[in-house]
Amino acid sequence: MPQKSKAAEQNRRKKPKWQQTIAKERIEILFDEAAKQAKKKNLDLSNRYVKLARKISMRYQVRIPKHLKRRFCKYCYSYLQPGVTCRQRIKDKIITIKCFSCKRIIRYPIGKR
């Protein structure tokens, strides 16, 4: 089995810090644009922006922030705009979100951290 050099091994790991910061900024921008397009009822474009943001986060190994992660369906990756693409209900310290495109239910607990 051939030996791998350290430089080649490091290139396969994490991306440089400056690339990760740019990726985080772009993810924020894409979610802002997705929100604007969802308000204009252009749902295909907003879903495309979410998929691009996910792709960037996977490529540059950056986590999508929690407040943005709850803005898209974890099953079909469509943008969730309450009243337009999803229904939100709060009951017994649980937020229940029903996606209109895939008809799945996502639950998030509310409570102690």
Secondary structure, 3 states (H helix, E strand, C coil): CCCCCHHHHHHCCCCCHHHHHHHHHHHHHHHHHHHHHHHCCCHHHHHHHHHHHHHHHHHCCCCCCHHHHCCECCCCCCECCECCCEEEEEECCEEEEEECCCCCEEEEECCCC
